[in-house]
Amino acid sequence: MSKKIEITQFKSAIGYNKKTKATIKALGIKKLNSPVVVNNDSAHKGMVDKVKHLVRVKEL
């Protein structure tokens, strides 16, 4: 079983392109400062890497 990571968006996606906003939505983030827990697999790591300037990641 893979470990989980907690992703929290700390900066707004306003002003960024559609792909960035779609990545935030695909991660399941709905509001600023609301944590989302997802599996720590390669798909989620790639998405987090694309929006690392907008989110904080904490391993659980």
C-alpha positions as semicolon CSV with decimal commas, in nm:
position;residue;x (nm);y (nm);z (nm)
1;M;0,000;0,000;0,000
2;S;0,139;0,337;-0,098
3;K;0,172;0,620;0,146
4;K;-0,056;0,922;0,145
5;I;0,028;1,287;0,095
6;E;-0,165;1,593;0,207
7;I;-0,184;1,872;-0,050
8;T;-0,288;2,225;0,046
9;Q;-0,327;2,510;-0,199
10;F;-0,184;2,828;-0,046
11;K;-0,181;3,058;-0,350
12;S;-0,462;3,145;-0,590
13;A;-0,462;3,011;-0,945
14;I;-0,611;3,334;-1,081
15;G;-0,392;3,463;-1,361
16;Y;-0,248;3,121;-1,446
17;N;-0,332;2,928;-1,762
18;K;-0,614;2,674;-1,801
19;K;-0,383;2,374;-1,769
20;T;-0,270;2,488;-1,425
21;K;-0,628;2,539;-1,309
22;A;-0,726;2,199;-1,450
23;T;-0,439;2,033;-1,261
24;I;-0,553;2,192;-0,934
25;K;-0,905;2,066;-1,001
26;A;-0,778;1,716;-1,092
27;L;-0,596;1,696;-0,759
28;G;-0,933;1,746;-0,589
29;I;-0,857;2,087;-0,442
30;K;-1,168;2,300;-0,409
31;K;-1,071;2,593;-0,187
32;L;-0,760;2,769;-0,066
33;N;-0,611;2,628;0,255
34;S;-0,830;2,316;0,240
35;P;-0,615;2,003;0,265
36;V;-0,673;1,707;0,035
37;V;-0,530;1,361;0,104
38;V;-0,427;1,154;-0,199
39;N;-0,210;0,850;-0,268
40;N;0,160;0,914;-0,318
41;D;0,190;0,761;-0,664
42;S;0,365;0,879;-0,977
43;A;0,053;1,037;-1,130
44;H;-0,010;1,258;-0,829
45;K;0,361;1,339;-0,793
46;G;0,364;1,463;-1,153
47;M;0,059;1,680;-1,099
48;V;0,203;1,825;-0,778
49;D;0,530;1,898;-0,958
50;K;0,343;2,103;-1,221
51;V;0,173;2,321;-0,958
52;K;0,444;2,324;-0,690
53;H;0,440;2,704;-0,688
54;L;0,076;2,699;-0,571
55;V;0,062;2,408;-0,325
56;R;0,229;2,273;-0,012
57;V;0,281;1,900;0,028
58;K;0,311;1,705;0,353
59;E;0,370;1,330;0,375
60;L;0,148;1,136;0,613
